[in-house]
Amino acid sequence: MSLISVDRISVGYGANTVLRNVSLAIEPGEIVTIVGPNGSGKTTLLRALIGAVRPDAGQITRKDSLRIGYVPQKLHIDPTLPITVERFLRLPVGHDAAACADALKKAGVPDLLHRQMSGLSGGQFQRVLLARALIDQPDLLLLDEATQGLDQPGSAAFYLQIEQVRQATGCAILMISHELHVVMSASDRVICLNGHVCCEGTPEIVSAAPEYRALFGTGTGGALALYRHEHDHAHDEPCDHDHGHAHGHTPYKKTEAAE
């Protein structure tokens, strides 16, 4: 059974329709990346999945007792607030020190338990946010551009840790990012979103699709360091090349670089 099944949802803010007729499913244990330009509805889709946004049409079905962990783009904590990593992880439920330490270990930063949040580097801060998302042992981990502001080595290390989280916990992972060369190469499946699902499949399939190339170009900005997991890709779905026009969507203008 799918962890989450999305059936033809549409979401709008006022007169502005952000998502239209979007369908997808997340299966246990897989890593899925959502890519798309600014304004394509990526964050809105994640908010709908966690229940923070109600679709105007369509339906979202979640597996019974589904546990979701969420890592936001950013989180501001007053730097004058004296709060340790352990105290932060205990909020608001009150997990014990052992659970906090285990979550930090899974996030790859086992030595940060007693550090002040205000003294963490950007990369360490994001790892702590990852630990907080993992502390309740989620079935599905959602990451909304979780490496925004990190340098390329820091981003690559973070996404390598995500693969290790999947191996250690078996949880499924759904993430969105502009760092296509890093994130797509670490994914089992990629969904290209621009208000609707343009195409989906393995990174190899999506990177060759006309819809993807129209959005992100074919030069170095759109290039992918492709990596194939040792998984069975028999369920890959080919891109629907007429999907955009079926919804009255005009051809995309090519860009020389990915966002």
TORVONU-638890 format. One record per residue: x, y, z of N, C-alpha, C in turn; residue in one letter; chain; residue number from 1. Coordinates in pm, whole numbers, always signed. Layout:
BEGIN
(rec (X Y Z) (X Y Z) (X Y Z) 'A' 'A' NUM)
...
This chain:
BEGIN
(rec (+84 -120 +0) (+0 +0 +0) (+87 +125 +0) 'M' 'A' 1)
(rec (+49 +225 -80) (+123 +350 -85) (+114 +422 +50) 'S' 'A' 2)
(rec (+222 +493 +85) (+219 +574 +207) (+124 +692 +191) 'L' 'A' 3)
(rec (+134 +758 +76) (+44 +869 +41) (+6 +854 -105) 'I' 'A' 4)
(rec (-121 +873 -133) (-171 +872 -270) (-244 +1003 -297) 'S' 'A' 5)
(rec (-201 +1073 -402) (-259 +1202 -440) (-336 +1182 -570) 'V' 'A' 6)
(rec (-464 +1212 -567) (-549 +1187 -683) (-609 +1317 -736) 'D' 'A' 7)
(rec (-547 +1369 -840) (-599 +1483 -918) (-634 +1603 -829) 'R' 'A' 8)
(rec (-540 +1643 -745) (-568 +1758 -658) (-539 +1889 -732) 'I' 'A' 9)
(rec (-614 +1990 -695) (-589 +2127 -738) (-589 +2215 -614) 'S' 'A' 10)
(rec (-496 +2310 -610) (-483 +2401 -496) (-465 +2542 -549) 'V' 'A' 11)
(rec (-540 +2635 -494) (-526 +2774 -534) (-529 +2867 -416) 'G' 'A' 12)
(rec (-474 +2987 -437) (-480 +3094 -338) (-556 +3209 -403) 'Y' 'A' 13)
(rec (-681 +3227 -361) (-764 +3326 -428) (-792 +3284 -571) 'G' 'A' 14)
(rec (-765 +3376 -664) (-789 +3346 -805) (-670 +3276 -871) 'A' 'A' 15)
(rec (-562 +3258 -795) (-439 +3200 -851) (-435 +3050 -826) 'N' 'A' 16)
(rec (-444 +2970 -931) (-433 +2825 -918) (-286 +2786 -922) 'T' 'A' 17)
(rec (-237 +2725 -814) (-97 +2689 -802) (-73 +2547 -851) 'V' 'A' 18)
(rec (-162 +2455 -814) (-153 +2316 -858) (-283 +2279 -928) 'L' 'A' 19)
(rec (-273 +2205 -1037) (-393 +2164 -1107) (-381 +2018 -1151) 'R' 'A' 20)
(rec (-474 +1938 -1108) (-488 +1799 -1153) (-359 +1719 -1129) 'N' 'A' 21)
(rec (-303 +1731 -1008) (-178 +1663 -974) (-208 +1528 -911) 'V' 'A' 22)
(rec (-146 +1423 -966) (-158 +1288 -910) (-21 +1228 -892) 'S' 'A' 23)
(rec (+0 +1161 -780) (+126 +1091 -754) (+106 +999 -635) 'L' 'A' 24)
(rec (+200 +909 -615) (+198 +820 -499) (+340 +801 -449) 'A' 'A' 25)
(rec (+355 +789 -318) (+484 +764 -256) (+480 +625 -195) 'I' 'A' 26)
(rec (+575 +541 -236) (+578 +403 -190) (+678 +387 -75) 'E' 'A' 27)
(rec (+661 +285 +8) (+753 +264 +120) (+898 +250 +74) 'P' 'A' 28)
(rec (+988 +319 +143) (+1130 +300 +122) (+1193 +369 +4) 'G' 'A' 29)
(rec (+1117 +442 -79) (+1177 +503 -197) (+1218 +648 -171) 'E' 'A' 30)
(rec (+1314 +696 -249) (+1354 +836 -246) (+1302 +902 -373) 'I' 'A' 31)
(rec (+1218 +1003 -355) (+1156 +1074 -467) (+1195 +1220 -459) 'V' 'A' 32)
(rec (+1235 +1277 -571) (+1268 +1419 -578) (+1165 +1490 -664) 'T' 'A' 33)
(rec (+1119 +1605 -617) (+1034 +1692 -697) (+1117 +1810 -744) 'I' 'A' 34)
(rec (+1120 +1831 -874) (+1195 +1944 -931) (+1097 +2033 -1006) 'V' 'A' 35)
(rec (+1134 +2159 -1019) (+1050 +2254 -1090) (+1097 +2395 -1062) 'G' 'A' 36)
(rec (+1061 +2490 -1147) (+1105 +2629 -1129) (+1033 +2696 -1013) 'P' 'A' 37)
(rec (+1077 +2817 -978) (+1006 +2895 -877) (+861 +2915 -920) 'N' 'A' 38)
(rec (+771 +2903 -822) (+630 +2922 -852) (+562 +2801 -912) 'G' 'A' 39)
(rec (+631 +2687 -915) (+574 +2568 -977) (+483 +2489 -884) 'S' 'A' 40)
(rec (+479 +2528 -756) (+389 +2463 -662) (+452 +2356 -576) 'G' 'A' 41)
(rec (+585 +2348 -574) (+653 +2241 -499) (+623 +2250 -350) 'K' 'A' 42)
(rec (+642 +2366 -290) (+617 +2380 -147) (+470 +2366 -114) 'T' 'A' 43)
(rec (+384 +2418 -201) (+240 +2401 -181) (+202 +2254 -179) 'T' 'A' 44)
(rec (+264 +2174 -265) (+236 +2031 -267) (+276 +1965 -135) 'L' 'A' 45)
(rec (+394 +1999 -84) (+436 +1943 +44) (+342 +1985 +156) 'L' 'A' 46)
(rec (+300 +2110 +154) (+207 +2157 +258) (+73 +2083 +250) 'R' 'A' 47)
(rec (+32 +2051 +129) (-91 +1973 +113) (-72 +1831 +167) 'A' 'A' 48)
(rec (+45 +1774 +145) (+70 +1638 +191) (+67 +1628 +343) 'L' 'A' 49)
(rec (+115 +1731 +413) (+116 +1726 +559) (-13 +1779 +620) 'I' 'A' 50)
(rec (-105 +1825 +535) (-234 +1870 +584) (-242 +2017 +619) 'G' 'A' 51)
(rec (-139 +2094 +585) (-140 +2237 +615) (-220 +2316 +512) 'A' 'A' 52)
(rec (-245 +2258 +396) (-325 +2321 +291) (-431 +2221 +247) 'V' 'A' 53)
(rec (-553 +2269 +233) (-663 +2182 +189) (-682 +2197 +38) 'R' 'A' 54)
(rec (-679 +2089 -36) (-700 +2098 -182) (-839 +2151 -215) 'P' 'A' 55)
(rec (-848 +2228 -323) (-978 +2275 -371) (-1053 +2165 -444) 'D' 'A' 56)
(rec (-979 +2069 -498) (-1040 +1956 -568) (-945 +1838 -555) 'A' 'A' 57)
(rec (-998 +1717 -575) (-916 +1598 -566) (-907 +1545 -424) 'G' 'A' 58)
(rec (-824 +1444 -406) (-818 +1376 -276) (-676 +1331 -245) 'Q' 'A' 59)
(rec (-640 +1339 -117) (-512 +1287 -67) (-544 +1177 +34) 'I' 'A' 60)
(rec (-491 +1058 +10) (-514 +945 +99) (-383 +906 +165) 'T' 'A' 61)
(rec (-383 +902 +297) (-265 +865 +373) (-284 +728 +437) 'R' 'A' 62)
(rec (-178 +652 +443) (-183 +523 +511) (-222 +544 +657) 'K' 'A' 63)
(rec (-298 +453 +713) (-339 +464 +852) (-217 +475 +944) 'D' 'A' 64)
(rec (-224 +567 +1038) (-118 +589 +1137) (+15 +629 +1074) 'S' 'A' 65)
(rec (+8 +692 +957) (+130 +736 +889) (+202 +842 +972) 'L' 'A' 66)
(rec (+332 +821 +997) (+414 +917 +1069) (+500 +993 +967) 'R' 'A' 67)
(rec (+492 +1126 +971) (+563 +1211 +876) (+663 +1298 +950) 'I' 'A' 68)
(rec (+788 +1300 +902) (+888 +1393 +951) (+909 +1502 +847) 'G' 'A' 69)
(rec (+932 +1625 +892) (+938 +1739 +800) (+1060 +1825 +830) 'Y' 'A' 70)
(rec (+1140 +1851 +728) (+1255 +1941 +741) (+1227 +2063 +655) 'V' 'A' 71)
(rec (+1208 +2181 +716) (+1171 +2301 +640) (+1291 +2363 +568) 'P' 'A' 72)
(rec (+1260 +2461 +484) (+1366 +2534 +415) (+1458 +2602 +515) 'Q' 'A' 73)
(rec (+1399 +2662 +614) (+1478 +2732 +716) (+1393 +2749 +841) 'K' 'A' 74)
(rec (+1459 +2774 +951) (+1392 +2798 +1078) (+1472 +2901 +1154) 'L' 'A' 75)
(rec (+1407 +3007 +1195) (+1477 +3113 +1268) (+1462 +3093 +1418) 'H' 'A' 76)
(rec (+1574 +3091 +1486) (+1576 +3088 +1632) (+1653 +3210 +1679) 'I' 'A' 77)
(rec (+1596 +3284 +1770) (+1661 +3404 +1823) (+1800 +3367 +1875) 'D' 'A' 78)
(rec (+1906 +3427 +1819) (+2042 +3390 +1861) (+2072 +3422 +2007) 'P' 'A' 79)
(rec (+1990 +3506 +2070) (+2012 +3538 +2211) (+1944 +3437 +2303) 'T' 'A' 80)
(rec (+1867 +3343 +2245) (+1796 +3246 +2326) (+1891 +3134 +2368) 'L' 'A' 81)
(rec (+1910 +3114 +2498) (+2001 +3009 +2544) (+1932 +2873 +2544) 'P' 'A' 82)
(rec (+1947 +2800 +2435) (+1883 +2670 +2424) (+1981 +2571 +2361) 'I' 'A' 83)
(rec (+1997 +2457 +2426) (+2087 +2355 +2374) (+2016 +2271 +2268) 'T' 'A' 84)
(rec (+2096 +2196 +2193) (+2040 +2106 +2093) (+1947 +2005 +2158) 'V' 'A' 85)
(rec (+1988 +1951 +2272) (+1904 +1854 +2341) (+1770 +1914 +2379) 'E' 'A' 86)
(rec (+1773 +2034 +2434) (+1648 +2100 +2474) (+1559 +2126 +2351) 'R' 'A' 87)
(rec (+1621 +2167 +2242) (+1546 +2191 +2118) (+1478 +2064 +2070) 'F' 'A' 88)
(rec (+1551 +1952 +2075) (+1495 +1826 +2028) (+1384 +1773 +2120) 'L' 'A' 89)
(rec (+1388 +1813 +2245) (+1286 +1767 +2340) (+1153 +1840 +2322) 'R' 'A' 90)
(rec (+1157 +1957 +2258) (+1035 +2036 +2238) (+951 +1978 +2126) 'L' 'A' 91)
(rec (+817 +1979 +2137) (+740 +2011 +2257) (+700 +1887 +2336) 'P' 'A' 92)
(rec (+732 +1768 +2284) (+679 +1645 +2344) (+756 +1602 +2466) 'V' 'A' 93)
(rec (+888 +1622 +2466) (+967 +1581 +2581) (+1033 +1447 +2563) 'G' 'A' 94)
(rec (+1100 +1424 +2449) (+1174 +1301 +2429) (+1290 +1293 +2527) 'H' 'A' 95)
(rec (+1330 +1170 +2563) (+1440 +1156 +2658) (+1573 +1174 +2587) 'D' 'A' 96)
(rec (+1680 +1182 +2667) (+1813 +1209 +2612) (+1858 +1099 +2516) 'A' 'A' 97)
(rec (+1820 +975 +2543) (+1859 +865 +2457) (+1798 +878 +2318) 'A' 'A' 98)
(rec (+1671 +919 +2311) (+1606 +939 +2182) (+1669 +1054 +2106) 'A' 'A' 99)
(rec (+1705 +1160 +2178) (+1771 +1274 +2115) (+1907 +1234 +2058) 'C' 'A' 100)
(rec (+1983 +1159 +2137) (+2115 +1115 +2093) (+2105 +1023 +1972) 'A' 'A' 101)
(rec (+2007 +934 +1971) (+1989 +843 +1859) (+1953 +918 +1732) 'D' 'A' 102)
(rec (+1866 +1019 +1743) (+1827 +1098 +1626) (+1946 +1175 +1571) 'A' 'A' 103)
(rec (+2029 +1230 +1658) (+2149 +1303 +1612) (+2246 +1208 +1543) 'L' 'A' 104)
(rec (+2258 +1085 +1594) (+2345 +987 +1531) (+2297 +955 +1390) 'K' 'A' 105)
(rec (+2167 +938 +1373) (+2111 +910 +1241) (+2132 +1027 +1147) 'K' 'A' 106)
(rec (+2133 +1149 +1203) (+2153 +1269 +1122) (+2301 +1295 +1095) 'A' 'A' 107)
(rec (+2389 +1214 +1152) (+2532 +1227 +1125) (+2605 +1326 +1211) 'G' 'A' 108)
(rec (+2543 +1372 +1321) (+2607 +1470 +1410) (+2591 +1426 +1556) 'V' 'A' 109)
(rec (+2650 +1314 +1594) (+2628 +1259 +1729) (+2687 +1343 +1841) 'P' 'A' 110)
(rec (+2776 +1436 +1811) (+2846 +1511 +1916) (+2783 +1646 +1948) 'D' 'A' 111)
(rec (+2665 +1674 +1894) (+2608 +1808 +1911) (+2507 +1819 +2026) 'L' 'A' 112)
(rec (+2483 +1713 +2100) (+2374 +1709 +2197) (+2376 +1827 +2293) 'L' 'A' 113)
(rec (+2494 +1864 +2343) (+2501 +1968 +2447) (+2547 +2103 +2392) 'H' 'A' 114)
(rec (+2553 +2116 +2261) (+2592 +2245 +2201) (+2476 +2343 +2204) 'R' 'A' 115)
(rec (+2508 +2471 +2208) (+2406 +2575 +2197) (+2361 +2587 +2051) 'Q' 'A' 116)
(rec (+2231 +2600 +2030) (+2179 +2615 +1895) (+2239 +2738 +1826) 'M' 'A' 117)
(rec (+2262 +2844 +1902) (+2314 +2968 +1844) (+2458 +2952 +1796) 'S' 'A' 118)
(rec (+2528 +2848 +1842) (+2668 +2830 +1803) (+2689 +2733 +1688) 'G' 'A' 119)
(rec (+2582 +2685 +1628) (+2594 +2587 +1521) (+2621 +2654 +1387) 'L' 'A' 120)
(rec (+2695 +2586 +1303) (+2711 +2632 +1165) (+2583 +2603 +1088) 'S' 'A' 121)
(rec (+2574 +2656 +966) (+2455 +2631 +886) (+2431 +2484 +860) 'G' 'A' 122)
(rec (+2539 +2413 +828) (+2526 +2270 +803) (+2486 +2192 +926) 'G' 'A' 123)
(rec (+2543 +2228 +1041) (+2508 +2161 +1166) (+2363 +2189 +1203) 'Q' 'A' 124)
(rec (+2318 +2311 +1181) (+2181 +2349 +1212) (+2082 +2264 +1131) 'F' 'A' 125)
(rec (+2112 +2246 +1001) (+2023 +2166 +918) (+2024 +2019 +960) 'Q' 'A' 126)
(rec (+2139 +1970 +1005) (+2144 +1831 +1055) (+2059 +1816 +1182) 'R' 'A' 127)
(rec (+2056 +1920 +1266) (+1974 +1914 +1386) (+1825 +1915 +1346) 'V' 'A' 128)
(rec (+1789 +1995 +1246) (+1652 +1992 +1197) (+1617 +1854 +1141) 'L' 'A' 129)
(rec (+1713 +1791 +1076) (+1692 +1655 +1027) (+1671 +1560 +1144) 'L' 'A' 130)
(rec (+1753 +1575 +1248) (+1739 +1489 +1367) (+1601 +1506 +1429) 'A' 'A' 131)
(rec (+1554 +1630 +1434) (+1421 +1653 +1493) (+1312 +1586 +1409) 'R' 'A' 132)
(rec (+1330 +1586 +1276) (+1232 +1519 +1190) (+1236 +1368 +1207) 'A' 'A' 133)
(rec (+1352 +1315 +1248) (+1368 +1170 +1260) (+1333 +1116 +1398) 'L' 'A' 134)
(rec (+1319 +1203 +1496) (+1310 +1158 +1634) (+1184 +1075 +1661) 'I' 'A' 135)
(rec (+1079 +1099 +1583) (+956 +1022 +1601) (+948 +903 +1507) 'D' 'A' 136)
(rec (+1063 +866 +1447) (+1073 +748 +1360) (+967 +750 +1250) 'Q' 'A' 137)
(rec (+976 +848 +1160) (+872 +864 +1058) (+875 +752 +953) 'P' 'A' 138)
(rec (+759 +729 +894) (+750 +641 +778) (+788 +716 +651) 'D' 'A' 139)
(rec (+766 +848 +654) (+792 +934 +538) (+860 +1061 +585) 'L' 'A' 140)
(rec (+972 +1093 +522) (+1049 +1213 +555) (+1035 +1312 +439) 'L' 'A' 141)
(rec (+987 +1433 +470) (+969 +1539 +370) (+1075 +1646 +390) 'L' 'A' 142)
(rec (+1143 +1685 +283) (+1246 +1788 +290) (+1216 +1897 +187) 'L' 'A' 143)
(rec (+1196 +2019 +236) (+1163 +2132 +149) (+1288 +2219 +130) 'D' 'A' 144)
(rec (+1366 +2187 +29) (+1490 +2261 +1) (+1572 +2277 +128) 'E' 'A' 145)
(rec (+1600 +2164 +191) (+1660 +2163 +324) (+1806 +2209 +325) 'A' 'A' 146)
(rec (+1870 +2220 +208) (+2010 +2264 +207) (+2026 +2405 +154) 'T' 'A' 147)
(rec (+1916 +2479 +149) (+1923 +2617 +102) (+2021 +2697 +187) 'Q' 'A' 148)
(rec (+2116 +2761 +123) (+2215 +2840 +194) (+2345 +2766 +224) 'G' 'A' 149)
(rec (+2348 +2635 +202) (+2472 +2560 +224) (+2556 +2561 +96) 'L' 'A' 150)
(rec (+2689 +2546 +113) (+2773 +2537 -5) (+2759 +2398 -67) 'D' 'A' 151)
(rec (+2820 +2381 -185) (+2800 +2257 -258) (+2851 +2134 -182) 'Q' 'A' 152)
(rec (+2970 +2138 -120) (+3013 +2021 -43) (+2918 +1990 +74) 'P' 'A' 153)
(rec (+2868 +2096 +139) (+2775 +2076 +249) (+2644 +2014 +202) 'G' 'A' 154)
(rec (+2596 +2058 +86) (+2474 +2001 +30) (+2494 +1855 -7) 'S' 'A' 155)
(rec (+2607 +1826 -72) (+2634 +1688 -113) (+2643 +1596 +8) 'A' 'A' 156)
(rec (+2708 +1643 +115) (+2720 +1562 +236) (+2583 +1541 +300) 'A' 'A' 157)
(rec (+2499 +1642 +296) (+2365 +1631 +355) (+2284 +1524 +282) 'F' 'A' 158)
(rec (+2288 +1526 +150) (+2208 +1431 +74) (+2266 +1290 +81) 'Y' 'A' 159)
(rec (+2397 +1279 +100) (+2455 +1148 +126) (+2403 +1094 +258) 'L' 'A' 160)
(rec (+2387 +1182 +357) (+2331 +1141 +485) (+2186 +1095 +469) 'Q' 'A' 161)
(rec (+2113 +1159 +380) (+1974 +1120 +355) (+1966 +977 +305) 'I' 'A' 162)
(rec (+2057 +939 +216) (+2061 +801 +167) (+2091 +706 +282) 'E' 'A' 163)
(rec (+2181 +747 +372) (+2213 +662 +487) (+2095 +651 +582) 'Q' 'A' 164)
(rec (+2016 +758 +594) (+1894 +754 +676) (+1798 +652 +620) 'V' 'A' 165)
(rec (+1782 +652 +488) (+1693 +555 +426) (+1740 +412 +452) 'R' 'A' 166)
(rec (+1870 +390 +441) (+1925 +257 +464) (+1907 +213 +610) 'Q' 'A' 167)
(rec (+1922 +308 +703) (+1916 +275 +845) (+1774 +259 +897) 'A' 'A' 168)
(rec (+1681 +336 +842) (+1545 +339 +897) (+1441 +275 +806) 'T' 'A' 169)
(rec (+1469 +269 +676) (+1372 +217 +581) (+1261 +314 +546) 'G' 'A' 170)
(rec (+1270 +438 +594) (+1164 +535 +566) (+1172 +582 +421) 'C' 'A' 171)
(rec (+1058 +622 +367) (+1055 +683 +236) (+1092 +830 +250) 'A' 'A' 172)
(rec (+1144 +888 +143) (+1190 +1027 +147) (+1138 +1100 +24) 'I' 'A' 173)
(rec (+1074 +1213 +47) (+1028 +1300 -60) (+1092 +1436 -40) 'L' 'A' 174)
(rec (+1168 +1483 -139) (+1239 +1610 -121) (+1227 +1696 -245) 'M' 'A' 175)
(rec (+1232 +1828 -223) (+1237 +1922 -334) (+1364 +2004 -323) 'I' 'A' 176)
(rec (+1419 +2041 -436) (+1544 +2116 -435) (+1573 +2174 -572) 'S' 'A' 177)
(rec (+1652 +2281 -574) (+1704 +2337 -698) (+1837 +2272 -738) 'H' 'A' 178)
(rec (+1898 +2198 -647) (+2031 +2141 -673) (+2016 +2011 -751) 'E' 'A' 179)
(rec (+1982 +2026 -877) (+1943 +1911 -957) (+2054 +1809 -971) 'L' 'A' 180)
(rec (+2177 +1857 -989) (+2289 +1766 -1013) (+2317 +1678 -892) 'H' 'A' 181)
(rec (+2280 +1726 -773) (+2302 +1647 -651) (+2180 +1563 -619) 'V' 'A' 182)
(rec (+2064 +1627 -615) (+1945 +1561 -564) (+1891 +1456 -660) 'V' 'A' 183)
(rec (+1881 +1491 -787) (+1826 +1395 -882) (+1912 +1270 -892) 'M' 'A' 184)
(rec (+2043 +1288 -882) (+2133 +1174 -893) (+2121 +1080 -774) 'S' 'A' 185)
(rec (+2064 +1129 -664) (+2048 +1047 -544) (+1907 +991 -530) 'A' 'A' 186)
(rec (+1828 +1001 -635) (+1686 +965 -627) (+1655 +837 -701) 'S' 'A' 187)
(rec (+1556 +765 -652) (+1501 +652 -726) (+1407 +699 -835) 'D' 'A' 188)
(rec (+1334 +805 -804) (+1233 +855 -898) (+1227 +1006 -890) 'R' 'A' 189)
(rec (+1201 +1071 -1001) (+1194 +1217 -1009) (+1060 +1257 -1067) 'V' 'A' 190)
(rec (+999 +1360 -1007) (+874 +1417 -1056) (+901 +1561 -1095) 'I' 'A' 191)
(rec (+878 +1594 -1220) (+899 +1730 -1270) (+765 +1803 -1262) 'C' 'A' 192)
(rec (+761 +1910 -1185) (+637 +1981 -1156) (+644 +2124 -1207) 'L' 'A' 193)
(rec (+537 +2167 -1273) (+524 +2308 -1309) (+376 +2345 -1308) 'N' 'A' 194)
(rec (+318 +2337 -1189) (+175 +2355 -1173) (+99 +2226 -1196) 'G' 'A' 195)
(rec (+152 +2141 -1278) (+102 +2006 -1302) (+222 +1914 -1314) 'H' 'A' 196)
(rec (+201 +1785 -1317) (+311 +1690 -1334) (+347 +1686 -1482) 'V' 'A' 197)
(rec (+466 +1739 -1515) (+511 +1739 -1654) (+554 +1599 -1697) 'C' 'A' 198)
(rec (+633 +1533 -1613) (+680 +1398 -1642) (+738 +1340 -1515) 'C' 'A' 199)
(rec (+759 +1209 -1512) (+819 +1143 -1397) (+883 +1013 -1441) 'E' 'A' 200)
(rec (+974 +964 -1358) (+1046 +840 -1386) (+1181 +844 -1317) 'G' 'A' 201)
(rec (+1274 +760 -1362) (+1410 +764 -1309) (+1477 +894 -1353) 'T' 'A' 202)
(rec (+1588 +932 -1288) (+1660 +1052 -1333) (+1697 +1046 -1480) 'P' 'A' 203)
(rec (+1734 +927 -1529) (+1771 +915 -1670) (+1654 +947 -1762) 'E' 'A' 204)
(rec (+1535 +899 -1725) (+1417 +923 -1808) (+1378 +1071 -1806) 'I' 'A' 205)
(rec (+1374 +1129 -1686) (+1329 +1268 -1674) (+1429 +1364 -1739) 'V' 'A' 206)
(rec (+1558 +1340 -1722) (+1657 +1433 -1777) (+1657 +1434 -1929) 'S' 'A' 207)
(rec (+1603 +1329 -1990) (+1596 +1321 -2136) (+1463 +1371 -2191) 'A' 'A' 208)
(rec (+1368 +1402 -2103) (+1234 +1440 -2147) (+1233 +1583 -2201) 'A' 'A' 209)
(rec (+1160 +1608 -2310) (+1151 +1745 -2364) (+1097 +1845 -2262) 'P' 'A' 210)
(rec (+1002 +1803 -2175) (+946 +1894 -2076) (+1053 +1940 -1977) 'E' 'A' 211)
(rec (+1137 +1846 -1934) (+1243 +1880 -1840) (+1345 +1972 -1907) 'Y' 'A' 212)
(rec (+1384 +1940 -2028) (+1486 +2020 -2097) (+1434 +2159 -2131) 'R' 'A' 213)
(rec (+1304 +2170 -2155) (+1247 +2301 -2180) (+1253 +2389 -2055) 'A' 'A' 214)
(rec (+1239 +2327 -1938) (+1243 +2402 -1813) (+1385 +2436 -1771) 'L' 'A' 215)
(rec (+1476 +2340 -1784) (+1610 +2354 -1725) (+1723 +2359 -1825) 'F' 'A' 216)
(rec (+1695 +2345 -1953) (+1801 +2354 -2052) (+1879 +2225 -2064) 'G' 'A' 217)
(rec (+1975 +2226 -2156) (+2058 +2108 -2181) (+2205 +2135 -2159) 'T' 'A' 218)
(rec (+2240 +2257 -2116) (+2381 +2289 -2091) (+2425 +2242 -1955) 'G' 'A' 219)
(rec (+2533 +2301 -1904) (+2589 +2254 -1777) (+2492 +2274 -1662) 'T' 'A' 220)
(rec (+2407 +2378 -1672) (+2312 +2402 -1565) (+2210 +2291 -1549) 'G' 'A' 221)
(rec (+2177 +2225 -1661) (+2078 +2119 -1654) (+2139 +1981 -1648) 'G' 'A' 222)
(rec (+2273 +1974 -1648) (+2340 +1844 -1650) (+2324 +1772 -1518) 'A' 'A' 223)
(rec (+2317 +1641 -1524) (+2299 +1560 -1404) (+2413 +1462 -1389) 'L' 'A' 224)
(rec (+2462 +1450 -1267) (+2559 +1345 -1238) (+2478 +1220 -1206) 'A' 'A' 225)
(rec (+2440 +1147 -1308) (+2346 +1037 -1292) (+2407 +923 -1212) 'L' 'A' 226)
(rec (+2323 +865 -1130) (+2367 +754 -1046) (+2251 +658 -1037) 'Y' 'A' 227)
(rec (+2276 +532 -1064) (+2169 +433 -1060) (+2179 +351 -932) 'R' 'A' 228)
(rec (+2071 +356 -852) (+2065 +270 -734) (+2052 +125 -779) 'H' 'A' 229)
(rec (+2090 +34 -695) (+2073 -107 -727) (+1932 -151 -690) 'E' 'A' 230)
(rec (+1837 -91 -760) (+1697 -123 -738) (+1636 -165 -871) 'H' 'A' 231)
(rec (+1522 -228 -866) (+1450 -269 -986) (+1371 -151 -1038) 'D' 'A' 232)
(rec (+1404 -104 -1159) (+1335 +11 -1217) (+1225 -33 -1312) 'H' 'A' 233)
(rec (+1172 -153 -1292) (+1072 -204 -1383) (+944 -121 -1380) 'A' 'A' 234)
(rec (+925 -43 -1273) (+801 +32 -1261) (+816 +176 -1307) 'H' 'A' 235)
(rec (+928 +208 -1376) (+946 +344 -1425) (+832 +381 -1520) 'D' 'A' 236)
(rec (+786 +505 -1510) (+682 +552 -1599) (+742 +645 -1702) 'E' 'A' 237)
(rec (+714 +622 -1830) (+765 +714 -1931) (+696 +849 -1920) 'P' 'A' 238)
(rec (+763 +954 -1967) (+705 +1086 -1964) (+590 +1095 -2062) 'C' 'A' 239)
(rec (+488 +1166 -2022) (+375 +1193 -2110) (+404 +1323 -2183) 'D' 'A' 240)
(rec (+457 +1315 -2304) (+508 +1433 -2372) (+397 +1529 -2413) 'H' 'A' 241)
(rec (+272 +1484 -2415) (+162 +1572 -2453) (+85 +1622 -2333) 'D' 'A' 242)
(rec (+136 +1588 -2214) (+62 +1619 -2092) (+36 +1768 -2077) 'H' 'A' 243)
(rec (+140 +1849 -2099) (+125 +1992 -2081) (+22 +2051 -2175) 'G' 'A' 244)
(rec (+25 +2011 -2303) (-67 +2067 -2399) (-209 +2020 -2374) 'H' 'A' 245)
(rec (-223 +1902 -2312) (-357 +1851 -2283) (-429 +1940 -2184) 'A' 'A' 246)
(rec (-352 +2016 -2107) (-412 +2108 -2009) (-407 +2252 -2058) 'H' 'A' 247)
(rec (-385 +2269 -2187) (-380 +2404 -2240) (-252 +2476 -2205) 'G' 'A' 248)
(rec (-145 +2402 -2177) (-20 +2462 -2132) (+66 +2494 -2253) 'H' 'A' 249)
(rec (+119 +2613 -2259) (+204 +2651 -2372) (+344 +2601 -2351) 'T' 'A' 250)
(rec (+423 +2585 -2460) (+560 +2535 -2446) (+643 +2626 -2356) 'P' 'A' 251)
(rec (+734 +2565 -2281) (+819 +2639 -2189) (+934 +2704 -2265) 'Y' 'A' 252)
(rec (+979 +2815 -2216) (+1098 +2878 -2271) (+1221 +2814 -2208) 'K' 'A' 253)
(rec (+1320 +2784 -2289) (+1440 +2721 -2238) (+1518 +2818 -2150) 'K' 'A' 254)
(rec (+1581 +2763 -2048) (+1672 +2839 -1963) (+1809 +2776 -1973) 'T' 'A' 255)
(rec (+1913 +2855 -1959) (+2050 +2804 -1972) (+2100 +2738 -1846) 'E' 'A' 256)
(rec (+2035 +2768 -1733) (+2083 +2712 -1606) (+1966 +2674 -1519) 'A' 'A' 257)
(rec (+1988 +2571 -1442) (+1885 +2534 -1345) (+1887 +2633 -1232) 'A' 'A' 258)
(rec (+1774 +2637 -1159) (+1768 +2730 -1046) (+1857 +2685 -934) 'E' 'A' 259)
